Amino acid sequence: MPKWKDKKKSWQDSEIVSSEVKFGRFKLAVHRHINYPPDVWLASAYDLFSQAEMDSKNLDEAKFQAKEKVKEIIAKAMRELEE
């Protein structure tokens, strides 16, 4: 299982502002964005979706939700391929 890599606000600050994991040719990121409230986590899976708001304010739960979103998108694409 690939490991998540956290990115902090700055080298002096321990606040995590994004966490990324690479799988295959994709990269999934759970991140903050300046245009959203500071406690909102977004998810982006490049080439699949961008800045989807997660329901959780907890980073670990937001990571789980982001992975589930990727699984749903891939499952839907596979069903369409079978049609």
PyMOL Python script that loads the backbone (N, CA, C, O; Angstrom):
from pymol import cmd

cmd.read_pdbstr("""\
ATOM      1  N   MET A   1       0.849  -1.187   0.000  1.00  0.00           N
ATOM      2  CA  MET A   1       0.000   0.000   0.000  1.00  0.00           C
ATOM      3  C   MET A   1       0.887   1.240   0.000  1.00  0.00           C
ATOM      4  O   MET A   1       1.774   1.364   0.844  1.00  0.00           O
ATOM      5  N   PRO A   2       0.661   2.149  -0.926  1.00  0.00           N
ATOM      6  CA  PRO A   2       1.457   3.387  -0.956  1.00  0.00           C
ATOM      7  C   PRO A   2       1.257   4.215   0.313  1.00  0.00           C
ATOM      8  O   PRO A   2       0.191   4.177   0.927  1.00  0.00           O
ATOM      9  N   LYS A   3       2.270   4.945   0.689  1.00  0.00           N
ATOM     10  CA  LYS A   3       2.228   5.790   1.891  1.00  0.00           C
ATOM     11  C   LYS A   3       1.820   7.216   1.527  1.00  0.00           C
ATOM     12  O   LYS A   3       2.195   7.739   0.477  1.00  0.00           O
ATOM     13  N   TRP A   4       1.055   7.820   2.409  1.00  0.00           N
ATOM     14  CA  TRP A   4       0.697   9.224   2.270  1.00  0.00           C
ATOM     15  C   TRP A   4       1.891  10.073   2.681  1.00  0.00           C
ATOM     16  O   TRP A   4       2.609   9.738   3.624  1.00  0.00           O
ATOM     17  N   LYS A   5       2.098  11.177   1.965  1.00  0.00           N
ATOM     18  CA  LYS A   5       3.158  12.120   2.311  1.00  0.00           C
ATOM     19  C   LYS A   5       2.511  13.449   2.678  1.00  0.00           C
ATOM     20  O   LYS A   5       1.824  14.068   1.865  1.00  0.00           O
ATOM     21  N   ASP A   6       2.744  13.874   3.920  1.00  0.00           N
ATOM     22  CA  ASP A   6       2.171  15.127   4.403  1.00  0.00           C
ATOM     23  C   ASP A   6       3.043  16.302   4.010  1.00  0.00           C
ATOM     24  O   ASP A   6       4.271  16.214   3.986  1.00  0.00           O
ATOM     25  N   LYS A   7       2.370  17.418   3.701  1.00  0.00           N
ATOM     26  CA  LYS A   7       3.067  18.674   3.443  1.00  0.00           C
ATOM     27  C   LYS A   7       2.608  19.669   4.492  1.00  0.00           C
ATOM     28  O   LYS A   7       1.415  19.808   4.761  1.00  0.00           O
ATOM     29  N   LYS A   8       3.574  20.355   5.077  1.00  0.00           N
ATOM     30  CA  LYS A   8       3.262  21.311   6.141  1.00  0.00           C
ATOM     31  C   LYS A   8       3.233  22.728   5.595  1.00  0.00           C
ATOM     32  O   LYS A   8       3.765  23.014   4.522  1.00  0.00           O
ATOM     33  N   LYS A   9       2.605  23.598   6.353  1.00  0.00           N
ATOM     34  CA  LYS A   9       2.462  24.995   5.959  1.00  0.00           C
ATOM     35  C   LYS A   9       3.830  25.629   5.721  1.00  0.00           C
ATOM     36  O   LYS A   9       4.027  26.354   4.746  1.00  0.00           O
ATOM     37  N   SER A  10       4.750  25.356   6.602  1.00  0.00           N
ATOM     38  CA  SER A  10       6.130  25.829   6.446  1.00  0.00           C
ATOM     39  C   SER A  10       7.018  24.950   7.306  1.00  0.00           C
ATOM     40  O   SER A  10       6.524  24.160   8.110  1.00  0.00           O
ATOM     41  N   TRP A  11       8.300  25.081   7.146  1.00  0.00           N
ATOM     42  CA  TRP A  11       9.221  24.252   7.935  1.00  0.00           C
ATOM     43  C   TRP A  11       9.134  24.571   9.419  1.00  0.00           C
ATOM     44  O   TRP A  11       9.506  23.745  10.253  1.00  0.00           O
ATOM     45  N   GLN A  12       8.647  25.759   9.759  1.00  0.00           N
ATOM     46  CA  GLN A  12       8.519  26.160  11.160  1.00  0.00           C
ATOM     47  C   GLN A  12       7.175  25.759  11.765  1.00  0.00           C
ATOM     48  O   GLN A  12       7.026  25.703  12.986  1.00  0.00           O
ATOM     49  N   ASP A  13       6.216  25.485  10.915  1.00  0.00           N
ATOM     50  CA  ASP A  13       4.842  25.243  11.363  1.00  0.00           C
ATOM     51  C   ASP A  13       4.496  23.767  11.182  1.00  0.00           C
ATOM     52  O   ASP A  13       4.757  23.198  10.122  1.00  0.00           O
ATOM     53  N   SER A  14       3.919  23.151  12.190  1.00  0.00           N
ATOM     54  CA  SER A  14       3.577  21.729  12.108  1.00  0.00           C
ATOM     55  C   SER A  14       2.201  21.478  11.484  1.00  0.00           C
ATOM     56  O   SER A  14       1.789  20.326  11.342  1.00  0.00           O
ATOM     57  N   GLU A  15       1.488  22.543  11.112  1.00  0.00           N
ATOM     58  CA  GLU A  15       0.156  22.385  10.526  1.00  0.00           C
ATOM     59  C   GLU A  15       0.253  21.725   9.148  1.00  0.00           C
ATOM     60  O   GLU A  15       0.970  22.207   8.271  1.00  0.00           O
ATOM     61  N   ILE A  16      -0.469  20.624   8.967  1.00  0.00           N
ATOM     62  CA  ILE A  16      -0.494  19.931   7.681  1.00  0.00           C
ATOM     63  C   ILE A  16      -1.520  20.614   6.787  1.00  0.00           C
ATOM     64  O   ILE A  16      -2.665  20.819   7.188  1.00  0.00           O
ATOM     65  N   VAL A  17      -1.104  20.964   5.575  1.00  0.00           N
ATOM     66  CA  VAL A  17      -2.010  21.618   4.631  1.00  0.00           C
ATOM     67  C   VAL A  17      -2.372  20.709   3.464  1.00  0.00           C
ATOM     68  O   VAL A  17      -3.318  20.994   2.729  1.00  0.00           O
ATOM     69  N   SER A  18      -1.635  19.623   3.285  1.00  0.00           N
ATOM     70  CA  SER A  18      -2.015  18.637   2.278  1.00  0.00           C
ATOM     71  C   SER A  18      -1.325  17.312   2.575  1.00  0.00           C
ATOM     72  O   SER A  18      -0.310  17.243   3.269  1.00  0.00           O
ATOM     73  N   SER A  19      -1.917  16.280   2.023  1.00  0.00           N
ATOM     74  CA  SER A  19      -1.348  14.948   2.135  1.00  0.00           C
ATOM     75  C   SER A  19      -1.597  14.277   0.792  1.00  0.00           C
ATOM     76  O   SER A  19      -2.712  14.323   0.273  1.00  0.00           O
ATOM     77  N   GLU A  20      -0.568  13.654   0.228  1.00  0.00           N
ATOM     78  CA  GLU A  20      -0.677  13.079  -1.110  1.00  0.00           C
ATOM     79  C   GLU A  20      -0.225  11.632  -1.114  1.00  0.00           C
ATOM     80  O   GLU A  20       0.635  11.220  -0.336  1.00  0.00           O
ATOM     81  N   VAL A  21      -0.831  10.875  -2.013  1.00  0.00           N
ATOM     82  CA  VAL A  21      -0.420   9.492  -2.235  1.00  0.00           C
ATOM     83  C   VAL A  21      -0.442   9.251  -3.749  1.00  0.00           C
ATOM     84  O   VAL A  21      -1.356   9.699  -4.442  1.00  0.00           O
ATOM     85  N   LYS A  22       0.559   8.547  -4.248  1.00  0.00           N
ATOM     86  CA  LYS A  22       0.612   8.209  -5.671  1.00  0.00           C
ATOM     87  C   LYS A  22       0.220   6.749  -5.826  1.00  0.00           C
ATOM     88  O   LYS A  22       0.658   5.888  -5.064  1.00  0.00           O
ATOM     89  N   PHE A  23      -0.621   6.482  -6.834  1.00  0.00           N
ATOM     90  CA  PHE A  23      -1.007   5.106  -7.149  1.00  0.00           C
ATOM     91  C   PHE A  23      -1.118   4.998  -8.659  1.00  0.00           C
ATOM     92  O   PHE A  23      -1.865   5.738  -9.299  1.00  0.00           O
ATOM     93  N   GLY A  24      -0.364   4.069  -9.211  1.00  0.00           N
ATOM     94  CA  GLY A  24      -0.325   3.958 -10.669  1.00  0.00           C
ATOM     95  C   GLY A  24       0.124   5.263 -11.284  1.00  0.00           C
ATOM     96  O   GLY A  24       1.132   5.839 -10.871  1.00  0.00           O
ATOM     97  N   ARG A  25      -0.613   5.727 -12.259  1.00  0.00           N
ATOM     98  CA  ARG A  25      -0.267   7.002 -12.901  1.00  0.00           C
ATOM     99  C   ARG A  25      -1.004   8.185 -12.279  1.00  0.00           C
ATOM    100  O   ARG A  25      -0.933   9.303 -12.789  1.00  0.00           O
ATOM    101  N   PHE A  26      -1.709   7.937 -11.182  1.00  0.00           N
ATOM    102  CA  PHE A  26      -2.501   8.969 -10.534  1.00  0.00           C
ATOM    103  C   PHE A  26      -1.852   9.473  -9.245  1.00  0.00           C
ATOM    104  O   PHE A  26      -1.000   8.817  -8.647  1.00  0.00           O
ATOM    105  N   LYS A  27      -2.294  10.671  -8.842  1.00  0.00           N
ATOM    106  CA  LYS A  27      -1.908  11.234  -7.552  1.00  0.00           C
ATOM    107  C   LYS A  27      -3.189  11.724  -6.885  1.00  0.00           C
ATOM    108  O   LYS A  27      -3.954  12.487  -7.475  1.00  0.00           O
ATOM    109  N   LEU A  28      -3.413  11.279  -5.652  1.00  0.00           N
ATOM    110  CA  LEU A  28      -4.574  11.698  -4.873  1.00  0.00           C
ATOM    111  C   LEU A  28      -4.085  12.625  -3.775  1.00  0.00           C
ATOM    112  O   LEU A  28      -3.168  12.289  -3.025  1.00  0.00           O
ATOM    113  N   ALA A  29      -4.699  13.786  -3.687  1.00  0.00           N
ATOM    114  CA  ALA A  29      -4.313  14.766  -2.668  1.00  0.00           C
ATOM    115  C   ALA A  29      -5.532  15.157  -1.846  1.00  0.00           C
ATOM    116  O   ALA A  29      -6.607  15.406  -2.390  1.00  0.00           O
ATOM    117  N   VAL A  30      -5.355  15.210  -0.539  1.00  0.00           N
ATOM    118  CA  VAL A  30      -6.336  15.787   0.372  1.00  0.00           C
ATOM    119  C   VAL A  30      -5.684  17.066   0.859  1.00  0.00           C
ATOM    120  O   VAL A  30      -4.594  17.034   1.430  1.00  0.00           O
ATOM    121  N   HIS A  31      -6.342  18.183   0.637  1.00  0.00           N
ATOM    122  CA  HIS A  31      -5.661  19.462   0.815  1.00  0.00           C
ATOM    123  C   HIS A  31      -6.604  20.571   1.246  1.00  0.00           C
ATOM    124  O   HIS A  31      -7.826  20.435   1.191  1.00  0.00           O
ATOM    125  N   ARG A  32      -6.013  21.654   1.668  1.00  0.00           N
ATOM    126  CA  ARG A  32      -6.744  22.890   1.997  1.00  0.00           C
ATOM    127  C   ARG A  32      -6.672  23.805   0.763  1.00  0.00           C
ATOM    128  O   ARG A  32      -5.844  23.608  -0.127  1.00  0.00           O
ATOM    129  N   HIS A  33      -7.557  24.806   0.734  1.00  0.00           N
ATOM    130  CA  HIS A  33      -7.530  25.788  -0.355  1.00  0.00           C
ATOM    131  C   HIS A  33      -7.924  27.141   0.213  1.00  0.00           C
ATOM    132  O   HIS A  33      -8.814  27.235   1.057  1.00  0.00           O
ATOM    133  N   ILE A  34      -7.266  28.169  -0.247  1.00  0.00           N
ATOM    134  CA  ILE A  34      -7.461  29.529   0.271  1.00  0.00           C
ATOM    135  C   ILE A  34      -8.906  30.016   0.107  1.00  0.00           C
ATOM    136  O   ILE A  34      -9.353  30.863   0.879  1.00  0.00           O
ATOM    137  N   ASN A  35      -9.642  29.497  -0.882  1.00  0.00           N
ATOM    138  CA  ASN A  35     -11.009  29.948  -1.139  1.00  0.00           C
ATOM    139  C   ASN A  35     -12.057  29.216  -0.307  1.00  0.00           C
ATOM    140  O   ASN A  35     -13.255  29.429  -0.495  1.00  0.00           O
ATOM    141  N   TYR A  36     -11.618  28.355   0.610  1.00  0.00           N
ATOM    142  CA  TYR A  36     -12.522  27.591   1.476  1.00  0.00           C
ATOM    143  C   TYR A  36     -12.201  27.916   2.929  1.00  0.00           C
ATOM    144  O   TYR A  36     -11.104  28.387   3.231  1.00  0.00           O
ATOM    145  N   PRO A  37     -13.149  27.668   3.832  1.00  0.00           N
ATOM    146  CA  PRO A  37     -12.848  27.877   5.258  1.00  0.00           C
ATOM    147  C   PRO A  37     -11.639  27.028   5.676  1.00  0.00           C
ATOM    148  O   PRO A  37     -11.390  25.980   5.081  1.00  0.00           O
ATOM    149  N   PRO A  38     -10.894  27.468   6.686  1.00  0.00           N
ATOM    150  CA  PRO A  38      -9.646  26.794   7.061  1.00  0.00           C
ATOM    151  C   PRO A  38      -9.805  25.372   7.584  1.00  0.00           C
ATOM    152  O   PRO A  38      -8.821  24.634   7.636  1.00  0.00           O
ATOM    153  N   ASP A  39     -11.015  24.963   7.973  1.00  0.00           N
ATOM    154  CA  ASP A  39     -11.186  23.597   8.491  1.00  0.00           C
ATOM    155  C   ASP A  39     -11.764  22.633   7.452  1.00  0.00           C
ATOM    156  O   ASP A  39     -12.118  21.505   7.794  1.00  0.00           O
ATOM    157  N   VAL A  40     -11.863  23.056   6.200  1.00  0.00           N
ATOM    158  CA  VAL A  40     -12.426  22.221   5.141  1.00  0.00           C
ATOM    159  C   VAL A  40     -11.305  21.498   4.393  1.00  0.00           C
ATOM    160  O   VAL A  40     -10.336  22.115   3.952  1.00  0.00           O
ATOM    161  N   TRP A  41     -11.456  20.185   4.261  1.00  0.00           N
ATOM    162  CA  TRP A  41     -10.534  19.381   3.458  1.00  0.00           C
ATOM    163  C   TRP A  41     -11.156  19.144   2.091  1.00  0.00           C
ATOM    164  O   TRP A  41     -12.341  18.831   1.980  1.00  0.00           O
ATOM    165  N   LEU A  42     -10.351  19.295   1.063  1.00  0.00           N
ATOM    166  CA  LEU A  42     -10.758  19.018  -0.313  1.00  0.00           C
ATOM    167  C   LEU A  42      -9.952  17.825  -0.802  1.00  0.00           C
ATOM    168  O   LEU A  42      -8.907  17.496  -0.239  1.00  0.00           O
ATOM    169  N   ALA A  43     -10.438  17.185  -1.843  1.00  0.00           N
ATOM    170  CA  ALA A  43      -9.681  16.102  -2.453  1.00  0.00           C
ATOM    171  C   ALA A  43      -9.584  16.361  -3.946  1.00  0.00           C
ATOM    172  O   ALA A  43     -10.528  16.841  -4.573  1.00  0.00           O
ATOM    173  N   SER A  44      -8.432  16.039  -4.497  1.00  0.00           N
ATOM    174  CA  SER A  44      -8.209  16.119  -5.933  1.00  0.00           C
ATOM    175  C   SER A  44      -7.445  14.875  -6.357  1.00  0.00           C
ATOM    176  O   SER A  44      -6.434  14.516  -5.752  1.00  0.00           O
ATOM    177  N   ALA A  45      -7.934  14.228  -7.394  1.00  0.00           N
ATOM    178  CA  ALA A  45      -7.220  13.109  -7.993  1.00  0.00           C
ATOM    179  C   ALA A  45      -7.007  13.512  -9.440  1.00  0.00           C
ATOM    180  O   ALA A  45      -7.916  13.431 -10.266  1.00  0.00           O
ATOM    181  N   TYR A  46      -5.825  13.936  -9.722  1.00  0.00           N
ATOM    182  CA  TYR A  46      -5.526  14.531 -11.011  1.00  0.00           C
ATOM    183  C   TYR A  46      -5.866  13.562 -12.137  1.00  0.00           C
ATOM    184  O   TYR A  46      -5.492  12.390 -12.094  1.00  0.00           O
ATOM    185  N   ASP A  47      -6.568  14.053 -13.126  1.00  0.00           N
ATOM    186  CA  ASP A  47      -7.153  13.347 -14.256  1.00  0.00           C
ATOM    187  C   ASP A  47      -8.501  12.709 -13.916  1.00  0.00           C
ATOM    188  O   ASP A  47      -9.162  12.183 -14.811  1.00  0.00           O
ATOM    189  N   LEU A  48      -8.929  12.739 -12.650  1.00  0.00           N
ATOM    190  CA  LEU A  48     -10.223  12.169 -12.276  1.00  0.00           C
ATOM    191  C   LEU A  48     -11.197  13.223 -11.762  1.00  0.00           C
ATOM    192  O   LEU A  48     -12.328  13.300 -12.242  1.00  0.00           O
ATOM    193  N   PHE A  49     -10.774  14.039 -10.789  1.00  0.00           N
ATOM    194  CA  PHE A  49     -11.627  15.102 -10.253  1.00  0.00           C
ATOM    195  C   PHE A  49     -10.750  16.120  -9.534  1.00  0.00           C
ATOM    196  O   PHE A  49      -9.595  15.847  -9.206  1.00  0.00           O
ATOM    197  N   SER A  50     -11.319  17.297  -9.296  1.00  0.00           N
ATOM    198  CA  SER A  50     -10.547  18.363  -8.657  1.00  0.00           C
ATOM    199  C   SER A  50     -11.390  19.078  -7.614  1.00  0.00           C
ATOM    200  O   SER A  50     -12.549  19.413  -7.859  1.00  0.00           O
ATOM    201  N   GLN A  51     -10.807  19.304  -6.465  1.00  0.00           N
ATOM    202  CA  GLN A  51     -11.366  20.084  -5.368  1.00  0.00           C
ATOM    203  C   GLN A  51     -12.771  19.653  -4.948  1.00  0.00           C
ATOM    204  O   GLN A  51     -13.678  20.480  -4.851  1.00  0.00           O
ATOM    205  N   ALA A  52     -12.940  18.372  -4.705  1.00  0.00           N
ATOM    206  CA  ALA A  52     -14.201  17.870  -4.160  1.00  0.00           C
ATOM    207  C   ALA A  52     -14.150  18.050  -2.650  1.00  0.00           C
ATOM    208  O   ALA A  52     -13.194  17.627  -2.000  1.00  0.00           O
ATOM    209  N   GLU A  53     -15.167  18.668  -2.102  1.00  0.00           N
ATOM    210  CA  GLU A  53     -15.189  18.930  -0.655  1.00  0.00           C
ATOM    211  C   GLU A  53     -15.507  17.652   0.107  1.00  0.00           C
ATOM    212  O   GLU A  53     -16.481  16.966  -0.203  1.00  0.00           O
ATOM    213  N   MET A  54     -14.697  17.335   1.092  1.00  0.00           N
ATOM    214  CA  MET A  54     -14.908  16.162   1.923  1.00  0.00           C
ATOM    215  C   MET A  54     -15.824  16.526   3.080  1.00  0.00           C
ATOM    216  O   MET A  54     -15.858  17.680   3.507  1.00  0.00           O
ATOM    217  N   ASP A  55     -16.567  15.549   3.590  1.00  0.00           N
ATOM    218  CA  ASP A  55     -17.523  15.794   4.677  1.00  0.00           C
ATOM    219  C   ASP A  55     -16.851  15.931   6.037  1.00  0.00           C
ATOM    220  O   ASP A  55     -17.436  16.492   6.963  1.00  0.00           O
ATOM    221  N   SER A  56     -15.637  15.427   6.164  1.00  0.00           N
ATOM    222  CA  SER A  56     -14.979  15.402   7.470  1.00  0.00           C
ATOM    223  C   SER A  56     -13.971  16.536   7.638  1.00  0.00           C
ATOM    224  O   SER A  56     -13.320  16.959   6.683  1.00  0.00           O
ATOM    225  N   LYS A  57     -13.861  17.008   8.857  1.00  0.00           N
ATOM    226  CA  LYS A  57     -12.834  18.002   9.199  1.00  0.00           C
ATOM    227  C   LYS A  57     -11.570  17.309   9.706  1.00  0.00           C
ATOM    228  O   LYS A  57     -10.556  17.963   9.952  1.00  0.00           O
ATOM    229  N   ASN A  58     -11.632  15.989   9.862  1.00  0.00           N
ATOM    230  CA  ASN A  58     -10.504  15.182  10.323  1.00  0.00           C
ATOM    231  C   ASN A  58      -9.724  14.680   9.105  1.00  0.00           C
ATOM    232  O   ASN A  58     -10.318  14.123   8.182  1.00  0.00           O
ATOM    233  N   LEU A  59      -8.408  14.868   9.092  1.00  0.00           N
ATOM    234  CA  LEU A  59      -7.591  14.512   7.934  1.00  0.00           C
ATOM    235  C   LEU A  59      -7.680  13.028   7.600  1.00  0.00           C
ATOM    236  O   LEU A  59      -7.849  12.675   6.433  1.00  0.00           O
ATOM    237  N   ASP A  60      -7.570  12.158   8.590  1.00  0.00           N
ATOM    238  CA  ASP A  60      -7.609  10.719   8.307  1.00  0.00           C
ATOM    239  C   ASP A  60      -8.956  10.285   7.717  1.00  0.00           C
ATOM    240  O   ASP A  60      -9.002   9.465   6.801  1.00  0.00           O
ATOM    241  N   GLU A  61     -10.025  10.830   8.238  1.00  0.00           N
ATOM    242  CA  GLU A  61     -11.351  10.518   7.689  1.00  0.00           C
ATOM    243  C   GLU A  61     -11.495  11.082   6.279  1.00  0.00           C
ATOM    244  O   GLU A  61     -12.086  10.436   5.413  1.00  0.00           O
ATOM    245  N   ALA A  62     -10.963  12.275   6.042  1.00  0.00           N
ATOM    246  CA  ALA A  62     -11.016  12.876   4.704  1.00  0.00           C
ATOM    247  C   ALA A  62     -10.212  12.040   3.702  1.00  0.00           C
ATOM    248  O   ALA A  62     -10.620  11.905   2.548  1.00  0.00           O
ATOM    249  N   LYS A  63      -9.078  11.478   4.130  1.00  0.00           N
ATOM    250  CA  LYS A  63      -8.296  10.596   3.256  1.00  0.00           C
ATOM    251  C   LYS A  63      -9.129   9.373   2.871  1.00  0.00           C
ATOM    252  O   LYS A  63      -9.151   8.978   1.705  1.00  0.00           O
ATOM    253  N   PHE A  64      -9.818   8.770   3.854  1.00  0.00           N
ATOM    254  CA  PHE A  64     -10.663   7.612   3.591  1.00  0.00           C
ATOM    255  C   PHE A  64     -11.761   7.973   2.595  1.00  0.00           C
ATOM    256  O   PHE A  64     -12.006   7.229   1.645  1.00  0.00           O
ATOM    257  N   GLN A  65     -12.425   9.113   2.806  1.00  0.00           N
ATOM    258  CA  GLN A  65     -13.487   9.554   1.903  1.00  0.00           C
ATOM    259  C   GLN A  65     -12.951   9.784   0.491  1.00  0.00           C
ATOM    260  O   GLN A  65     -13.614   9.450  -0.491  1.00  0.00           O
ATOM    261  N   ALA A  66     -11.759  10.351   0.392  1.00  0.00           N
ATOM    262  CA  ALA A  66     -11.158  10.613  -0.915  1.00  0.00           C
ATOM    263  C   ALA A  66     -10.878   9.300  -1.643  1.00  0.00           C
ATOM    264  O   ALA A  66     -11.140   9.189  -2.841  1.00  0.00           O
ATOM    265  N   LYS A  67     -10.348   8.305  -0.928  1.00  0.00           N
ATOM    266  CA  LYS A  67     -10.091   7.001  -1.551  1.00  0.00           C
ATOM    267  C   LYS A  67     -11.399   6.360  -2.017  1.00  0.00           C
ATOM    268  O   LYS A  67     -11.444   5.751  -3.086  1.00  0.00           O
ATOM    269  N   GLU A  68     -12.447   6.492  -1.230  1.00  0.00           N
ATOM    270  CA  GLU A  68     -13.742   5.932  -1.619  1.00  0.00           C
ATOM    271  C   GLU A  68     -14.277   6.618  -2.875  1.00  0.00           C
ATOM    272  O   GLU A  68     -14.877   5.968  -3.731  1.00  0.00           O
ATOM    273  N   LYS A  69     -14.062   7.919  -2.985  1.00  0.00           N
ATOM    274  CA  LYS A  69     -14.499   8.657  -4.178  1.00  0.00           C
ATOM    275  C   LYS A  69     -13.769   8.147  -5.411  1.00  0.00           C
ATOM    276  O   LYS A  69     -14.389   7.962  -6.458  1.00  0.00           O
ATOM    277  N   VAL A  70     -12.473   7.918  -5.309  1.00  0.00           N
ATOM    278  CA  VAL A  70     -11.701   7.372  -6.434  1.00  0.00           C
ATOM    279  C   VAL A  70     -12.251   5.999  -6.813  1.00  0.00           C
ATOM    280  O   VAL A  70     -12.445   5.714  -7.995  1.00  0.00           O
ATOM    281  N   LYS A  71     -12.501   5.153  -5.821  1.00  0.00           N
ATOM    282  CA  LYS A  71     -13.032   3.811  -6.096  1.00  0.00           C
ATOM    283  C   LYS A  71     -14.376   3.883  -6.831  1.00  0.00           C
ATOM    284  O   LYS A  71     -14.615   3.119  -7.766  1.00  0.00           O
ATOM    285  N   GLU A  72     -15.251   4.804  -6.408  1.00  0.00           N
ATOM    286  CA  GLU A  72     -16.556   4.958  -7.060  1.00  0.00           C
ATOM    287  C   GLU A  72     -16.401   5.377  -8.519  1.00  0.00           C
ATOM    288  O   GLU A  72     -17.085   4.851  -9.397  1.00  0.00           O
ATOM    289  N   ILE A  73     -15.503   6.323  -8.773  1.00  0.00           N
ATOM    290  CA  ILE A  73     -15.291   6.809 -10.141  1.00  0.00           C
ATOM    291  C   ILE A  73     -14.744   5.694 -11.020  1.00  0.00           C
ATOM    292  O   ILE A  73     -15.192   5.521 -12.154  1.00  0.00           O
ATOM    293  N   ILE A  74     -13.791   4.944 -10.513  1.00  0.00           N
ATOM    294  CA  ILE A  74     -13.199   3.848 -11.296  1.00  0.00           C
ATOM    295  C   ILE A  74     -14.229   2.745 -11.528  1.00  0.00           C
ATOM    296  O   ILE A  74     -14.310   2.202 -12.630  1.00  0.00           O
ATOM    297  N   ALA A  75     -15.017   2.407 -10.505  1.00  0.00           N
ATOM    298  CA  ALA A  75     -16.044   1.380 -10.665  1.00  0.00           C
ATOM    299  C   ALA A  75     -17.073   1.798 -11.719  1.00  0.00           C
ATOM    300  O   ALA A  75     -17.495   0.981 -12.537  1.00  0.00           O
ATOM    301  N   LYS A  76     -17.469   3.058 -11.698  1.00  0.00           N
ATOM    302  CA  LYS A  76     -18.426   3.555 -12.692  1.00  0.00           C
ATOM    303  C   LYS A  76     -17.829   3.477 -14.090  1.00  0.00           C
ATOM    304  O   LYS A  76     -18.509   3.072 -15.033  1.00  0.00           O
ATOM    305  N   ALA A  77     -16.564   3.860 -14.231  1.00  0.00           N
ATOM    306  CA  ALA A  77     -15.903   3.794 -15.539  1.00  0.00           C
ATOM    307  C   ALA A  77     -15.834   2.351 -16.040  1.00  0.00           C
ATOM    308  O   ALA A  77     -16.020   2.091 -17.228  1.00  0.00           O
ATOM    309  N   MET A  78     -15.566   1.416 -15.127  1.00  0.00           N
ATOM    310  CA  MET A  78     -15.502   0.007 -15.514  1.00  0.00           C
ATOM    311  C   MET A  78     -16.874  -0.509 -15.953  1.00  0.00           C
ATOM    312  O   MET A  78     -16.970  -1.273 -16.914  1.00  0.00           O
ATOM    313  N   ARG A  79     -17.935  -0.095 -15.257  1.00  0.00           N
ATOM    314  CA  ARG A  79     -19.284  -0.500 -15.663  1.00  0.00           C
ATOM    315  C   ARG A  79     -19.603   0.039 -17.052  1.00  0.00           C
ATOM    316  O   ARG A  79     -20.173  -0.674 -17.878  1.00  0.00           O
ATOM    317  N   GLU A  80     -19.238   1.296 -17.317  1.00  0.00           N
ATOM    318  CA  GLU A  80     -19.483   1.886 -18.634  1.00  0.00           C
ATOM    319  C   GLU A  80     -18.694   1.163 -19.716  1.00  0.00           C
ATOM    320  O   GLU A  80     -19.171   1.018 -20.842  1.00  0.00           O
ATOM    321  N   LEU A  81     -17.497   0.712 -19.382  1.00  0.00           N
ATOM    322  CA  LEU A  81     -16.662  -0.010 -20.339  1.00  0.00           C
ATOM    323  C   LEU A  81     -17.307  -1.337 -20.716  1.00  0.00           C
ATOM    324  O   LEU A  81     -17.168  -1.798 -21.849  1.00  0.00           O
ATOM    325  N   GLU A  82     -18.011  -1.949 -19.772  1.00  0.00           N
ATOM    326  CA  GLU A  82     -18.651  -3.248 -20.008  1.00  0.00           C
ATOM    327  C   GLU A  82     -19.941  -3.137 -20.827  1.00  0.00           C
ATOM    328  O   GLU A  82     -20.416  -4.137 -21.365  1.00  0.00           O
ATOM    329  N   GLU A  83     -20.506  -1.944 -20.926  1.00  0.00           N
ATOM    330  CA  GLU A  83     -21.779  -1.774 -21.664  1.00  0.00           C
ATOM    331  C   GLU A  83     -21.599  -1.948 -23.145  1.00  0.00           C
ATOM    332  O   GLU A  83     -22.564  -1.838 -23.902  1.00  0.00           O
TER     333      GLU A  83
END
""", "prot")
cmd.dss("prot")
cmd.show_as("cartoon", "prot")
cmd.util.cbc("prot")
cmd.orient("prot")
